[in-house]
Amino acid sequence: MRVLFLTRYPVAGASSRYRVFQYIPALRSMGITCDVQSFMDDDLYALSFSSGKGLRKAWTTAGAVLRRIRAVLAAGQYDIVYMQRALLPFGPPVLERWLKAKGARLVFDYDDALFINKPSRYNALSTWLRSGERTYDIFALSDCVVAGNDYLRDVAARHARQAVTVEVAEDTDRIAMRAPHRNAGPLTIGWLGSTSTVKYLGLIADVLRVIQRRYPHVELEVVGGAGFDLDGVNIRHTPWSLDGELEALRRFDIGIMPLPLEEWSKGKSGGKARTYMAAGVPAVCTRIGYNTELIRHGETGMLCEMAAEWQDALIALIEQPELRQCLADAARADVIRRFDLHGQAAKLATVFHCLKNDASIYDHTDFHQQRAALPNP
């Protein structure tokens, strides 16, 4: 079994790291040969978060396109081509159509509502070149769509031959349980992410200001969201890195994940929250979409919608270290039980073997019950 993984981002990009890179060692241990080619290298990924620099972006993107075309031309030697997001970040799915015409078995993986065209914060041209409609076209070209949650799976199932949910795994061998919670000094409310999503902290800006006034010893640590500022709130900025993320999680006493109350948020697959949970950091998240499946309110985390709910949840967790510890223990145990890395990798292996043998994925035990839940096309 040979699988070519075509990712959008390098390891630094969360969606590619969680949806592909973390599974590669486990899949190889199952006898699957895995090769990965990323559209963006580290330089282009960093450049994509900067404003301006149009000529440099155009030049480096052109190089990325050429590298992607070379990878696609060599895809005939593989049993499966696994596309993590569209093969090019703009334009119609020409490479996907070419692969399909050549008889490739295509898997399309996505963990965001890509069919909703969100404007780019950095590049108006990029927004114009992207189209949510092309995602539906890729669904139709794929032999199977692998989705990060059931909402995304259900949308894909209306267009694709087969669509299944494989929730994101969390490597609890990599992420250790943080030290026991106590109130013996400064307290950190933490956020993990990137400059493209840090704006959502503004949704609870007033709540954070109230918390800061009431608890001067509380600090907000923003990891990966450089440039974000909030008057009246003590903010510590930490650049994101793989090792730096682990160090930050050990400092976090509470982890937050605010999202806008809109359709796009239903496509989010709980990445931040699940990472907090794995580290034993109580998660406080917006009550929408997959978050309501991931977290049992009051048992493995807190779900909020109105500002008053956010404020009450943060106050309770700040004042009660025993509550933080209770949620932390339950959340870590839940992640180990539900999102085991090897277990989720085995589900991907099942998809690959079914496609190679021209068998229905829905007939396999791992996915049989999912078929019954699918909407009519």
C-alpha positions in Angstrom: 0.0 0.0 0.0 1.5 3.3 -1.1 -0.2 6.6 -0.2 0.8 10.1 -1.4 -0.3 12.8 1.0 -0.6 16.2 -0.6 -1.0 18.8 2.2 -1.7 22.5 2.1 0.8 23.4 4.8 4.1 22.3 6.3 4.2 20.9 9.9 3.8 24.4 11.3 0.3 24.6 9.8 -2.1 23.2 12.4 -4.6 21.6 10.0 -1.9 19.7 8.1 0.0 18.7 11.2 -3.1 17.3 12.9 -4.8 15.9 9.8 -1.8 14.3 8.2 1.7 14.6 9.7 0.9 13.2 13.2 -0.5 10.0 11.6 2.5 9.2 9.4 4.5 7.2 11.9 1.5 5.1 13.0 0.5 4.4 9.4 4.0 3.3 8.5 4.0 1.0 11.5 0.9 -0.6 9.8 2.9 -1.3 6.6 1.7 1.7 4.6 4.3 3.5 2.6 3.6 7.3 3.1 5.1 10.1 1.2 4.2 13.7 1.9 4.4 16.8 -0.3 3.3 20.1 1.1 2.2 23.0 -1.2 3.7 25.6 1.2 7.2 25.2 2.6 8.1 27.0 5.8 9.1 30.2 4.1 5.9 30.5 2.1 3.8 29.6 5.2 5.4 32.4 7.2 5.0 34.8 4.2 1.3 34.0 3.9 0.6 35.7 7.3 2.3 39.0 6.3 0.7 42.0 4.6 1.9 43.4 1.3 5.0 41.8 -0.3 3.0 41.0 -3.4 5.8 40.3 -5.8 7.6 38.1 -3.4 4.4 36.2 -2.6 3.7 35.8 -6.3 7.2 34.4 -7.0 7.2 32.0 -4.1 3.7 30.8 -4.9 4.7 30.2 -8.5 7.5 27.9 -7.2 5.0 26.1 -5.0 2.7 25.5 -7.9 5.5 24.0 -9.9 6.4 21.7 -7.1 2.8 20.6 -6.6 2.4 19.9 -10.4 5.6 17.7 -10.3 4.1 15.8 -7.3 0.8 15.3 -9.1 2.6 14.0 -12.2 4.3 11.3 -10.1 1.0 10.2 -8.5 0.5 7.2 -10.7 2.9 5.1 -8.6 0.6 5.4 -5.6 -2.5 3.4 -4.6 -4.2 6.4 -2.9 -3.8 10.1 -3.3 -4.8 11.8 -0.1 -5.6 15.5 -0.6 -5.5 17.6 2.6 -7.6 20.5 1.3 -7.6 21.6 -2.4 -4.4 20.8 -4.3 -4.0 24.5 -5.2 -5.2 27.3 -2.9 -7.0 29.1 -5.7 -8.8 28.5 -9.0 -10.8 25.6 -10.2 -9.8 22.0 -9.3 -7.8 21.3 -12.5 -5.2 19.1 -10.9 -7.9 17.1 -9.1 -9.7 16.6 -12.4 -6.5 15.5 -14.1 -5.8 12.9 -11.4 -9.4 11.6 -11.7 -9.1 11.3 -15.4 -5.9 9.2 -14.9 -7.7 6.8 -12.7 -6.3 7.9 -9.3 -8.2 6.9 -6.1 -8.7 10.2 -4.4 -9.4 11.0 -0.8 -10.2 14.6 0.1 -9.7 15.6 3.8 -11.0 18.7 5.3 -11.7 20.1 8.8 -13.1 23.5 8.1 -16.2 24.8 6.3 -14.3 25.5 3.1 -17.5 25.8 1.1 -18.1 29.1 3.0 -15.7 31.6 1.4 -14.2 33.6 4.3 -12.3 36.7 3.2 -8.6 36.7 3.6 -7.3 39.1 6.2 -4.1 39.7 4.2 -4.8 39.4 0.6 -7.9 40.6 -1.3 -6.7 38.9 -4.5 -6.6 35.6 -2.6 -10.2 36.0 -1.5 -11.3 36.7 -5.1 -9.4 33.6 -6.5 -10.9 31.3 -3.9 -14.4 29.9 -4.3 -16.5 27.9 -2.0 -18.1 26.2 -5.0 -14.9 24.4 -6.0 -15.1 22.5 -2.7 -18.3 20.9 -3.9 -16.6 20.0 -7.2 -13.8 18.3 -5.3 -16.3 16.3 -3.2 -17.8 15.0 -6.5 -14.4 14.0 -7.8 -13.3 12.2 -4.7 -13.7 8.5 -4.0 -14.1 9.3 -0.3 -14.2 12.5 1.7 -12.7 12.3 5.2 -14.2 15.0 7.4 -13.2 16.3 10.8 -16.7 16.3 12.2 -20.2 15.1 11.4 -21.5 18.5 10.1 -18.7 18.6 7.5 -19.3 14.9 6.7 -23.0 15.5 6.1 -22.4 18.4 3.7 -19.9 16.3 1.8 -22.2 13.3 1.6 -24.6 15.3 -0.6 -22.0 15.4 -3.3 -19.4 12.7 -2.7 -19.6 8.9 -3.4 -18.6 8.2 0.3 -18.1 10.5 3.2 -16.9 9.6 6.7 -15.9 11.3 9.9 -12.5 10.8 11.3 -12.1 13.1 14.3 -8.7 14.6 15.0 -6.4 12.5 17.2 -4.5 14.0 20.1 -1.1 12.6 20.9 -1.1 12.3 24.7 2.4 10.8 24.6 3.6 14.1 23.3 1.4 16.3 25.4 1.9 15.6 29.1 -0.6 16.3 31.9 0.2 19.6 33.5 1.0 20.0 37.2 -1.8 19.9 39.7 -4.0 23.0 39.7 -3.7 25.3 42.7 -4.0 29.0 43.5 -0.6 30.0 44.8 0.4 32.8 42.6 -0.2 34.4 39.2 -2.9 32.7 37.0 -2.8 32.3 33.2 -5.7 32.2 30.8 -4.2 30.9 27.6 -5.1 30.9 23.9 -3.4 28.8 21.2 -3.8 29.7 17.5 -2.5 31.9 14.7 -2.7 35.5 13.5 -5.6 34.5 11.3 -7.8 33.5 14.2 -6.6 35.6 17.1 -9.3 38.2 16.2 -11.9 36.0 17.8 -10.5 36.9 21.2 -12.2 40.3 20.6 -15.5 38.6 20.9 -15.0 38.3 24.6 -13.0 41.5 25.1 -15.4 43.1 27.6 -15.4 39.8 29.6 -11.6 39.7 29.7 -11.5 43.4 30.9 -13.9 42.6 33.7 -11.8 39.6 34.7 -8.6 41.7 34.6 -10.1 44.4 36.9 -11.4 41.8 39.3 -8.3 39.6 39.4 -5.2 41.7 38.7 -3.0 38.6 39.1 -4.5 37.1 36.0 -2.6 37.2 32.7 -3.8 36.4 29.2 -1.1 34.5 27.3 -1.6 34.5 23.5 0.4 31.9 21.6 0.8 32.4 17.9 -1.4 35.5 17.7 1.3 38.2 17.4 0.0 41.8 17.1 -3.2 41.3 19.1 -3.8 43.9 21.8 -6.6 44.6 24.2 -6.7 47.7 26.3 -7.1 47.0 30.0 -5.8 43.4 29.7 -2.3 42.1 30.6 -1.2 40.1 27.6 1.8 38.0 27.2 2.7 37.1 23.6 4.5 33.9 22.8 5.6 32.9 19.3 4.2 29.5 18.3 6.5 26.5 17.9 6.1 22.8 18.6 8.2 22.9 21.7 7.0 26.3 22.7 3.4 25.1 22.6 4.1 22.4 25.1 5.8 24.8 27.4 2.9 27.2 27.2 0.4 24.5 28.0 2.3 23.8 31.2 1.7 27.5 32.1 -2.0 27.6 31.2 -4.4 27.4 34.1 -7.5 27.9 31.8 -7.7 27.6 28.0 -10.2 29.6 25.9 -11.7 29.1 22.5 -14.2 31.9 21.5 -15.9 31.6 18.1 -18.5 33.7 16.3 -22.1 32.4 16.4 -22.3 31.8 12.6 -22.5 28.9 10.2 -18.8 28.9 9.5 -18.1 28.0 13.2 -20.0 24.7 12.8 -17.2 23.5 10.6 -14.5 23.9 13.3 -13.2 20.6 14.6 -12.3 21.6 18.2 -8.5 21.7 17.8 -7.7 24.2 20.5 -10.1 22.7 23.0 -8.9 19.1 22.5 -5.3 20.2 23.0 -6.2 22.0 26.2 -8.1 18.9 27.4 -5.2 16.6 26.6 -2.9 18.9 28.6 -5.2 19.0 31.7 -6.1 22.6 31.0 -9.8 23.3 31.6 -11.3 24.5 28.3 -13.9 27.3 28.1 -15.4 27.4 24.6 -18.3 28.8 22.6 -21.3 26.6 22.6 -21.6 25.9 18.9 -21.1 23.1 16.5 -18.6 20.3 17.3 -17.7 21.9 20.6 -21.0 20.6 21.9 -20.0 17.0 21.0 -16.4 17.4 22.2 -17.2 18.9 25.7 -19.6 17.8 28.3 -20.5 21.1 30.0 -19.4 21.1 33.6 -17.7 17.7 33.4 -14.9 18.0 30.8 -15.0 21.7 30.2 -17.3 24.7 30.0 -19.5 25.8 27.1 -20.7 29.5 26.9 -22.7 31.7 24.6 -23.6 34.9 26.2 -21.0 37.2 27.9 -22.5 36.5 31.3 -21.8 32.8 30.8 -18.2 33.5 29.8 -17.7 35.7 32.9 -19.3 33.2 35.3 -17.3 30.3 33.9 -14.0 32.1 34.1 -14.7 33.4 37.6 -15.6 29.9 38.8 -12.4 28.4 37.4 -10.2 31.2 38.7 -11.5 31.0 42.2 -11.8 27.2 42.5 -8.6 25.2 41.7 -10.4 22.0 42.8 -12.9 22.6 40.0 -10.1 23.1 37.5 -8.5 19.9 38.6 -11.8 18.0 38.4 -12.4 19.2 34.8 -8.8 18.6 33.9 -8.7 15.0 35.1 -12.0 14.1 33.3 -11.0 15.9 30.1 -7.6 14.2 29.8 -9.2 10.8 30.4 -11.8 11.6 27.7 -9.2 12.5 25.1 -7.2 9.3 25.8 -10.4 7.2 25.4 -11.9 9.0 22.3 -9.0 10.4 20.3 -6.2 7.8 20.5 -3.6 8.5 17.8 -3.2 4.9 16.7 -7.0 4.3 16.8 -7.6 7.2 14.5 -4.7 6.3 12.2 -6.3 2.8 11.9 -9.5 4.4 10.7 -7.5 6.1 7.9 -5.9 2.8 7.1 -9.3 1.2 6.8 -10.3 3.9 4.3 -7.2 3.2 2.2 -7.7 -0.6 2.2 -11.4 -0.3 1.3 -10.6 2.0 -1.6 -7.8 -0.1 -2.9 -10.0 -3.2 -2.8 -13.0 -1.4 -4.3 -15.0 -2.2 -1.2 -17.6 0.0 0.5 -16.2 1.9 3.4 -19.6 2.0 5.0 -19.6 -1.8 5.3 -16.6 -1.7 7.7 -17.3 -1.8 11.4 -15.6 1.6 12.0 -17.9 3.4 9.7 -21.0 1.2 9.4 -23.1 3.3 11.9 -22.1 6.5 10.2 -24.0 5.5 7.0 -27.3 5.4 8.9 -26.8 9.0 10.1 -26.1 10.4 6.7 -28.7 12.7 5.1 -30.3 11.7 1.8 -28.2 13.2 -1.1 
